[in-house]
Amino acid sequence: MDDKKLSFEEAYKQLTELVKKMESGELPLADSVAAYEQGIKLKAYCEQLLKEAELKIETLKVTPAQQ
């Protein structure tokens, strides 16, 4: 994954492209291992962004009466 901050959509797109490449069976073993490692990082990053979004939504749901 690049050092720059990816949006969820960009990270998810990269992840799905990696999966397609790996499922094609055309990658050499070393490239498959590297793609798998990158995929794990992208998956964790996407999960982190989703969790942050969920927490933000939950915070926004709180009404003044509930504070």
mmCIF file as gemmi writes it, N, C-alpha and C atoms, coordinates in Angstrom:
data_model
loop_
_atom_site.group_PDB
_atom_site.id
_atom_site.type_symbol
_atom_site.label_atom_id
_atom_site.label_alt_id
_atom_site.label_comp_id
_atom_site.label_asym_id
_atom_site.label_entity_id
_atom_site.label_seq_id
_atom_site.pdbx_PDB_ins_code
_atom_site.Cartn_x
_atom_site.Cartn_y
_atom_site.Cartn_z
_atom_site.occupancy
_atom_site.B_iso_or_equiv
_atom_site.pdbx_formal_charge
_atom_site.auth_seq_id
_atom_site.auth_asym_id
_atom_site.pdbx_PDB_model_num
ATOM 1 N N . MET Axp A 1 ? 0.844 -1.174 0 1 0 ? 1 A 1
ATOM 2 C CA . MET Axp A 1 ? 0 0 0 1 0 ? 1 A 1
ATOM 3 C C . MET Axp A 1 ? 0.886 1.232 0 1 0 ? 1 A 1
ATOM 4 N N . ASP Axp A 2 ? 0.485 2.235 -0.717 1 0 ? 2 A 1
ATOM 5 C CA . ASP Axp A 2 ? 1.252 3.479 -0.786 1 0 ? 2 A 1
ATOM 6 C C . ASP Axp A 2 ? 1.235 4.187 0.56 1 0 ? 2 A 1
ATOM 7 N N . ASP Axp A 3 ? 2.218 5.071 0.737 1 0 ? 3 A 1
ATOM 8 C CA . ASP Axp A 3 ? 2.282 5.857 1.96 1 0 ? 3 A 1
ATOM 9 C C . ASP Axp A 3 ? 1.166 6.887 2.019 1 0 ? 3 A 1
ATOM 10 N N . LYS Axp A 4 ? 0.658 7.297 0.845 1 0 ? 4 A 1
ATOM 11 C CA . LYS Axp A 4 ? -0.419 8.287 0.84 1 0 ? 4 A 1
ATOM 12 C C . LYS Axp A 4 ? -1.698 7.66 1.382 1 0 ? 4 A 1
ATOM 13 N N . LYS Axp A 5 ? -2.57 8.498 1.888 1 0 ? 5 A 1
ATOM 14 C CA . LYS Axp A 5 ? -3.852 8.013 2.401 1 0 ? 5 A 1
ATOM 15 C C . LYS Axp A 5 ? -4.766 7.667 1.238 1 0 ? 5 A 1
ATOM 16 N N . LEU Axp A 6 ? -5.198 6.427 1.2 1 0 ? 6 A 1
ATOM 17 C CA . LEU Axp A 6 ? -6.14 5.999 0.186 1 0 ? 6 A 1
ATOM 18 C C . LEU Axp A 6 ? -7.553 6.171 0.719 1 0 ? 6 A 1
ATOM 19 N N . SER Axp A 7 ? -8.463 6.478 -0.178 1 0 ? 7 A 1
ATOM 20 C CA . SER Axp A 7 ? -9.865 6.466 0.224 1 0 ? 7 A 1
ATOM 21 C C . SER Axp A 7 ? -10.292 5.001 0.333 1 0 ? 7 A 1
ATOM 22 N N . PHE Axp A 8 ? -11.423 4.779 0.97 1 0 ? 8 A 1
ATOM 23 C CA . PHE Axp A 8 ? -11.94 3.417 1.065 1 0 ? 8 A 1
ATOM 24 C C . PHE Axp A 8 ? -12.132 2.831 -0.331 1 0 ? 8 A 1
ATOM 25 N N . GLU Axp A 9 ? -12.702 3.643 -1.214 1 0 ? 9 A 1
ATOM 26 C CA . GLU Axp A 9 ? -12.994 3.165 -2.566 1 0 ? 9 A 1
ATOM 27 C C . GLU Axp A 9 ? -11.722 2.776 -3.317 1 0 ? 9 A 1
ATOM 28 N N . GLU Axp A 10 ? -10.669 3.573 -3.178 1 0 ? 10 A 1
ATOM 29 C CA . GLU Axp A 10 ? -9.399 3.268 -3.845 1 0 ? 10 A 1
ATOM 30 C C . GLU Axp A 10 ? -8.778 1.986 -3.289 1 0 ? 10 A 1
ATOM 31 N N . ALA Axp A 11 ? -8.789 1.863 -1.973 1 0 ? 11 A 1
ATOM 32 C CA . ALA Axp A 11 ? -8.214 0.674 -1.34 1 0 ? 11 A 1
ATOM 33 C C . ALA Axp A 11 ? -9.008 -0.571 -1.72 1 0 ? 11 A 1
ATOM 34 N N . TYR Axp A 12 ? -10.333 -0.461 -1.724 1 0 ? 12 A 1
ATOM 35 C CA . TYR Axp A 12 ? -11.177 -1.602 -2.076 1 0 ? 12 A 1
ATOM 36 C C . TYR Axp A 12 ? -10.96 -2.01 -3.535 1 0 ? 12 A 1
ATOM 37 N N . LYS Axp A 13 ? -10.804 -1.028 -4.401 1 0 ? 13 A 1
ATOM 38 C CA . LYS Axp A 13 ? -10.547 -1.322 -5.815 1 0 ? 13 A 1
ATOM 39 C C . LYS Axp A 13 ? -9.222 -2.062 -5.97 1 0 ? 13 A 1
ATOM 40 N N . GLN Axp A 14 ? -8.188 -1.589 -5.285 1 0 ? 14 A 1
ATOM 41 C CA . GLN Axp A 14 ? -6.895 -2.269 -5.343 1 0 ? 14 A 1
ATOM 42 C C . GLN Axp A 14 ? -7.01 -3.701 -4.826 1 0 ? 14 A 1
ATOM 43 N N . LEU Axp A 15 ? -7.765 -3.87 -3.753 1 0 ? 15 A 1
ATOM 44 C CA . LEU Axp A 15 ? -7.942 -5.196 -3.173 1 0 ? 15 A 1
ATOM 45 C C . LEU Axp A 15 ? -8.645 -6.138 -4.147 1 0 ? 15 A 1
ATOM 46 N N . THR Axp A 16 ? -9.711 -5.671 -4.778 1 0 ? 16 A 1
ATOM 47 C CA . THR Axp A 16 ? -10.431 -6.533 -5.718 1 0 ? 16 A 1
ATOM 48 C C . THR Axp A 16 ? -9.58 -6.856 -6.944 1 0 ? 16 A 1
ATOM 49 N N . GLU Axp A 17 ? -8.754 -5.915 -7.374 1 0 ? 17 A 1
ATOM 50 C CA . GLU Axp A 17 ? -7.858 -6.184 -8.503 1 0 ? 17 A 1
ATOM 51 C C . GLU Axp A 17 ? -6.819 -7.24 -8.133 1 0 ? 17 A 1
ATOM 52 N N . LEU Axp A 18 ? -6.297 -7.17 -6.91 1 0 ? 18 A 1
ATOM 53 C CA . LEU Axp A 18 ? -5.348 -8.186 -6.449 1 0 ? 18 A 1
ATOM 54 C C . LEU Axp A 18 ? -5.996 -9.566 -6.417 1 0 ? 18 A 1
ATOM 55 N N . VAL Axp A 19 ? -7.219 -9.618 -5.924 1 0 ? 19 A 1
ATOM 56 C CA . VAL Axp A 19 ? -7.93 -10.897 -5.849 1 0 ? 19 A 1
ATOM 57 C C . VAL Axp A 19 ? -8.112 -11.484 -7.247 1 0 ? 19 A 1
ATOM 58 N N . LYS Axp A 20 ? -8.504 -10.655 -8.201 1 0 ? 20 A 1
ATOM 59 C CA . LYS Axp A 20 ? -8.684 -11.131 -9.576 1 0 ? 20 A 1
ATOM 60 C C . LYS Axp A 20 ? -7.386 -11.697 -10.139 1 0 ? 20 A 1
ATOM 61 N N . LYS Axp A 21 ? -6.276 -10.982 -9.911 1 0 ? 21 A 1
ATOM 62 C CA . LYS Axp A 21 ? -4.978 -11.454 -10.399 1 0 ? 21 A 1
ATOM 63 C C . LYS Axp A 21 ? -4.611 -12.793 -9.772 1 0 ? 21 A 1
ATOM 64 N N . MET Axp A 22 ? -4.838 -12.902 -8.468 1 0 ? 22 A 1
ATOM 65 C CA . MET Axp A 22 ? -4.489 -14.142 -7.784 1 0 ? 22 A 1
ATOM 66 C C . MET Axp A 22 ? -5.382 -15.293 -8.231 1 0 ? 22 A 1
ATOM 67 N N . GLU Axp A 23 ? -6.663 -15.02 -8.438 1 0 ? 23 A 1
ATOM 68 C CA . GLU Axp A 23 ? -7.589 -16.063 -8.867 1 0 ? 23 A 1
ATOM 69 C C . GLU Axp A 23 ? -7.331 -16.519 -10.299 1 0 ? 23 A 1
ATOM 70 N N . SER Axp A 24 ? -6.678 -15.676 -11.088 1 0 ? 24 A 1
ATOM 71 C CA . SER Axp A 24 ? -6.4 -16.042 -12.476 1 0 ? 24 A 1
ATOM 72 C C . SER Axp A 24 ? -5.402 -17.187 -12.566 1 0 ? 24 A 1
ATOM 73 N N . GLY Axp A 25 ? -4.582 -17.35 -11.533 1 0 ? 25 A 1
ATOM 74 C CA . GLY Axp A 25 ? -3.591 -18.422 -11.533 1 0 ? 25 A 1
ATOM 75 C C . GLY Axp A 25 ? -2.391 -18.146 -12.41 1 0 ? 25 A 1
ATOM 76 N N . GLU Axp A 26 ? -2.291 -16.94 -12.934 1 0 ? 26 A 1
ATOM 77 C CA . GLU Axp A 26 ? -1.206 -16.612 -13.849 1 0 ? 26 A 1
ATOM 78 C C . GLU Axp A 26 ? -0.006 -15.972 -13.163 1 0 ? 26 A 1
ATOM 79 N N . LEU Axp A 27 ? -0.133 -15.615 -11.886 1 0 ? 27 A 1
ATOM 80 C CA . LEU Axp A 27 ? 0.982 -14.988 -11.181 1 0 ? 27 A 1
ATOM 81 C C . LEU Axp A 27 ? 1.994 -16.042 -10.746 1 0 ? 27 A 1
ATOM 82 N N . PRO Axp A 28 ? 3.278 -15.74 -10.889 1 0 ? 28 A 1
ATOM 83 C CA . PRO Axp A 28 ? 4.291 -16.636 -10.329 1 0 ? 28 A 1
ATOM 84 C C . PRO Axp A 28 ? 4.135 -16.693 -8.805 1 0 ? 28 A 1
ATOM 85 N N . LEU Axp A 29 ? 4.687 -17.72 -8.193 1 0 ? 29 A 1
ATOM 86 C CA . LEU Axp A 29 ? 4.528 -17.919 -6.757 1 0 ? 29 A 1
ATOM 87 C C . LEU Axp A 29 ? 4.963 -16.705 -5.945 1 0 ? 29 A 1
ATOM 88 N N . ALA Axp A 30 ? 6.13 -16.161 -6.239 1 0 ? 30 A 1
ATOM 89 C CA . ALA Axp A 30 ? 6.632 -15.01 -5.478 1 0 ? 30 A 1
ATOM 90 C C . ALA Axp A 30 ? 5.681 -13.821 -5.599 1 0 ? 30 A 1
ATOM 91 N N . ASP Axp A 31 ? 5.15 -13.597 -6.784 1 0 ? 31 A 1
ATOM 92 C CA . ASP Axp A 31 ? 4.202 -12.498 -6.985 1 0 ? 31 A 1
ATOM 93 C C . ASP Axp A 31 ? 2.882 -12.76 -6.258 1 0 ? 31 A 1
ATOM 94 N N . SER Axp A 32 ? 2.471 -14.023 -6.221 1 0 ? 32 A 1
ATOM 95 C CA . SER Axp A 32 ? 1.249 -14.38 -5.5 1 0 ? 32 A 1
ATOM 96 C C . SER Axp A 32 ? 1.397 -14.123 -4.006 1 0 ? 32 A 1
ATOM 97 N N . VAL Axp A 33 ? 2.557 -14.469 -3.466 1 0 ? 33 A 1
ATOM 98 C CA . VAL Axp A 33 ? 2.81 -14.239 -2.042 1 0 ? 33 A 1
ATOM 99 C C . VAL Axp A 33 ? 2.819 -12.74 -1.751 1 0 ? 33 A 1
ATOM 100 N N . ALA Axp A 34 ? 3.463 -11.956 -2.608 1 0 ? 34 A 1
ATOM 101 C CA . ALA Axp A 34 ? 3.501 -10.501 -2.429 1 0 ? 34 A 1
ATOM 102 C C . ALA Axp A 34 ? 2.096 -9.91 -2.543 1 0 ? 34 A 1
ATOM 103 N N . ALA Axp A 35 ? 1.309 -10.404 -3.488 1 0 ? 35 A 1
ATOM 104 C CA . ALA Axp A 35 ? -0.059 -9.921 -3.662 1 0 ? 35 A 1
ATOM 105 C C . ALA Axp A 35 ? -0.909 -10.28 -2.446 1 0 ? 35 A 1
ATOM 106 N N . TYR Axp A 36 ? -0.703 -11.472 -1.908 1 0 ? 36 A 1
ATOM 107 C CA . TYR Axp A 36 ? -1.439 -11.898 -0.717 1 0 ? 36 A 1
ATOM 108 C C . TYR Axp A 36 ? -1.112 -10.991 0.465 1 0 ? 36 A 1
ATOM 109 N N . GLU Axp A 37 ? 0.174 -10.702 0.641 1 0 ? 37 A 1
ATOM 110 C CA . GLU Axp A 37 ? 0.599 -9.818 1.726 1 0 ? 37 A 1
ATOM 111 C C . GLU Axp A 37 ? -0.016 -8.426 1.57 1 0 ? 37 A 1
ATOM 112 N N . GLN Axp A 38 ? 0.012 -7.909 0.361 1 0 ? 38 A 1
ATOM 113 C CA . GLN Axp A 38 ? -0.582 -6.596 0.089 1 0 ? 38 A 1
ATOM 114 C C . GLN Axp A 38 ? -2.087 -6.631 0.331 1 0 ? 38 A 1
ATOM 115 N N . GLY Axp A 39 ? -2.707 -7.728 -0.055 1 0 ? 39 A 1
ATOM 116 C CA . GLY Axp A 39 ? -4.144 -7.878 0.149 1 0 ? 39 A 1
ATOM 117 C C . GLY Axp A 39 ? -4.533 -7.86 1.616 1 0 ? 39 A 1
ATOM 118 N N . ILE Axp A 40 ? -3.722 -8.502 2.445 1 0 ? 40 A 1
ATOM 119 C CA . ILE Axp A 40 ? -3.986 -8.504 3.887 1 0 ? 40 A 1
ATOM 120 C C . ILE Axp A 40 ? -3.921 -7.081 4.436 1 0 ? 40 A 1
ATOM 121 N N . LYS Axp A 41 ? -2.933 -6.319 3.986 1 0 ? 41 A 1
ATOM 122 C CA . LYS Axp A 41 ? -2.798 -4.932 4.44 1 0 ? 41 A 1
ATOM 123 C C . LYS Axp A 41 ? -3.984 -4.085 3.982 1 0 ? 41 A 1
ATOM 124 N N . LEU Axp A 42 ? -4.389 -4.266 2.738 1 0 ? 42 A 1
ATOM 125 C CA . LEU Axp A 42 ? -5.524 -3.503 2.215 1 0 ? 42 A 1
ATOM 126 C C . LEU Axp A 42 ? -6.82 -3.869 2.931 1 0 ? 42 A 1
ATOM 127 N N . LYS Axp A 43 ? -7 -5.151 3.215 1 0 ? 43 A 1
ATOM 128 C CA . LYS Axp A 43 ? -8.19 -5.6 3.942 1 0 ? 43 A 1
ATOM 129 C C . LYS Axp A 43 ? -8.243 -4.957 5.323 1 0 ? 43 A 1
ATOM 130 N N . ALA Axp A 44 ? -7.132 -4.963 6.023 1 0 ? 44 A 1
ATOM 131 C CA . ALA Axp A 44 ? -7.087 -4.357 7.357 1 0 ? 44 A 1
ATOM 132 C C . ALA Axp A 44 ? -7.362 -2.859 7.281 1 0 ? 44 A 1
ATOM 133 N N . TYR Axp A 45 ? -6.815 -2.207 6.264 1 0 ? 45 A 1
ATOM 134 C CA . TYR Axp A 45 ? -7.023 -0.77 6.084 1 0 ? 45 A 1
ATOM 135 C C . TYR Axp A 45 ? -8.502 -0.475 5.813 1 0 ? 45 A 1
ATOM 136 N N . CYS Axp A 46 ? -9.123 -1.262 4.946 1 0 ? 46 A 1
ATOM 137 C CA . CYS Axp A 46 ? -10.549 -1.071 4.65 1 0 ? 46 A 1
ATOM 138 C C . CYS Axp A 46 ? -11.395 -1.299 5.898 1 0 ? 46 A 1
ATOM 139 N N . GLU Axp A 47 ? -11.064 -2.334 6.663 1 0 ? 47 A 1
ATOM 140 C CA . GLU Axp A 47 ? -11.8 -2.6 7.898 1 0 ? 47 A 1
ATOM 141 C C . GLU Axp A 47 ? -11.664 -1.441 8.88 1 0 ? 47 A 1
ATOM 142 N N . GLN Axp A 48 ? -10.471 -0.864 8.96 1 0 ? 48 A 1
ATOM 143 C CA . GLN Axp A 48 ? -10.238 0.274 9.851 1 0 ? 48 A 1
ATOM 144 C C . GLN Axp A 48 ? -11.106 1.463 9.433 1 0 ? 48 A 1
ATOM 145 N N . LEU Axp A 49 ? -11.128 1.755 8.131 1 0 ? 49 A 1
ATOM 146 C CA . LEU Axp A 49 ? -11.939 2.873 7.645 1 0 ? 49 A 1
ATOM 147 C C . LEU Axp A 49 ? -13.427 2.641 7.901 1 0 ? 49 A 1
ATOM 148 N N . LEU Axp A 50 ? -13.883 1.407 7.712 1 0 ? 50 A 1
ATOM 149 C CA . LEU Axp A 50 ? -15.289 1.096 7.97 1 0 ? 50 A 1
ATOM 150 C C . LEU Axp A 50 ? -15.626 1.253 9.452 1 0 ? 50 A 1
ATOM 151 N N . LYS Axp A 51 ? -14.727 0.808 10.312 1 0 ? 51 A 1
ATOM 152 C CA . LYS Axp A 51 ? -14.962 0.939 11.755 1 0 ? 51 A 1
ATOM 153 C C . LYS Axp A 51 ? -15.018 2.41 12.16 1 0 ? 51 A 1
ATOM 154 N N . GLU Axp A 52 ? -14.112 3.222 11.605 1 0 ? 52 A 1
ATOM 155 C CA . GLU Axp A 52 ? -14.121 4.657 11.901 1 0 ? 52 A 1
ATOM 156 C C . GLU Axp A 52 ? -15.423 5.303 11.435 1 0 ? 52 A 1
ATOM 157 N N . ALA Axp A 53 ? -15.894 4.906 10.256 1 0 ? 53 A 1
ATOM 158 C CA . ALA Axp A 53 ? -17.146 5.455 9.736 1 0 ? 53 A 1
ATOM 159 C C . ALA Axp A 53 ? -18.319 5.034 10.618 1 0 ? 53 A 1
ATOM 160 N N . GLU Axp A 54 ? -18.316 3.782 11.05 1 0 ? 54 A 1
ATOM 161 C CA . GLU Axp A 54 ? -19.381 3.285 11.924 1 0 ? 54 A 1
ATOM 162 C C . GLU Axp A 54 ? -19.406 4.054 13.247 1 0 ? 54 A 1
ATOM 163 N N . LEU Axp A 55 ? -18.235 4.289 13.828 1 0 ? 55 A 1
ATOM 164 C CA . LEU Axp A 55 ? -18.167 5.039 15.08 1 0 ? 55 A 1
ATOM 165 C C . LEU Axp A 55 ? -18.662 6.47 14.906 1 0 ? 55 A 1
ATOM 166 N N . LYS Axp A 56 ? -18.32 7.069 13.778 1 0 ? 56 A 1
ATOM 167 C CA . LYS Axp A 56 ? -18.77 8.434 13.509 1 0 ? 56 A 1
ATOM 168 C C . LYS Axp A 56 ? -20.288 8.484 13.38 1 0 ? 56 A 1
ATOM 169 N N . ILE Axp A 57 ? -20.849 7.508 12.683 1 0 ? 57 A 1
ATOM 170 C CA . ILE Axp A 57 ? -22.304 7.452 12.517 1 0 ? 57 A 1
ATOM 171 C C . ILE Axp A 57 ? -22.983 7.258 13.865 1 0 ? 57 A 1
ATOM 172 N N . GLU Axp A 58 ? -22.442 6.369 14.692 1 0 ? 58 A 1
ATOM 173 C CA . GLU Axp A 58 ? -23.013 6.15 16.02 1 0 ? 58 A 1
ATOM 174 C C . GLU Axp A 58 ? -22.96 7.426 16.853 1 0 ? 58 A 1
ATOM 175 N N . THR Axp A 59 ? -21.864 8.166 16.738 1 0 ? 59 A 1
ATOM 176 C CA . THR Axp A 59 ? -21.733 9.43 17.462 1 0 ? 59 A 1
ATOM 177 C C . THR Axp A 59 ? -22.762 10.438 16.977 1 0 ? 59 A 1
ATOM 178 N N . LEU Axp A 60 ? -22.974 10.485 15.671 1 0 ? 60 A 1
ATOM 179 C CA . LEU Axp A 60 ? -23.943 11.427 15.112 1 0 ? 60 A 1
ATOM 180 C C . LEU Axp A 60 ? -25.378 11.07 15.471 1 0 ? 60 A 1
ATOM 181 N N . LYS Axp A 61 ? -25.634 9.793 15.736 1 0 ? 61 A 1
ATOM 182 C CA . LYS Axp A 61 ? -26.977 9.352 16.1 1 0 ? 61 A 1
ATOM 183 C C . LYS Axp A 61 ? -27.388 9.844 17.48 1 0 ? 61 A 1
ATOM 184 N N . VAL Axp A 62 ? -26.413 10.115 18.324 1 0 ? 62 A 1
ATOM 185 C CA . VAL Axp A 62 ? -26.714 10.53 19.694 1 0 ? 62 A 1
ATOM 186 C C . VAL Axp A 62 ? -27.409 11.886 19.654 1 0 ? 62 A 1
ATOM 187 N N . THR Axp A 63 ? -28.571 11.937 20.255 1 0 ? 63 A 1
ATOM 188 C CA . THR Axp A 63 ? -29.312 13.203 20.298 1 0 ? 63 A 1
ATOM 189 C C . THR Axp A 63 ? -28.92 13.971 21.555 1 0 ? 63 A 1
ATOM 190 N N . PRO Axp A 64 ? -29.159 15.284 21.587 1 0 ? 64 A 1
ATOM 191 C CA . PRO Axp A 64 ? -28.818 16.066 22.782 1 0 ? 64 A 1
ATOM 192 C C . PRO Axp A 64 ? -29.465 15.527 24.058 1 0 ? 64 A 1
ATOM 193 N N . ALA Axp A 65 ? -30.646 14.949 23.963 1 0 ? 65 A 1
ATOM 194 C CA . ALA Axp A 65 ? -31.329 14.413 25.143 1 0 ? 65 A 1
ATOM 195 C C . ALA Axp A 65 ? -30.6 13.202 25.712 1 0 ? 65 A 1
ATOM 196 N N . GLN Axp A 66 ? -29.856 12.489 24.867 1 0 ? 66 A 1
ATOM 197 C CA . GLN Axp A 66 ? -29.14 11.294 25.309 1 0 ? 66 A 1
ATOM 198 C C . GLN Axp A 66 ? -27.76 11.621 25.855 1 0 ? 66 A 1
ATOM 199 N N . GLN Axp A 67 ? -27.286 12.828 25.668 1 0 ? 67 A 1
ATOM 200 C CA . GLN Axp A 67 ? -25.954 13.192 26.131 1 0 ? 67 A 1
ATOM 201 C C . GLN Axp A 67 ? -26.028 13.422 27.565 1 0 ? 67 A 1
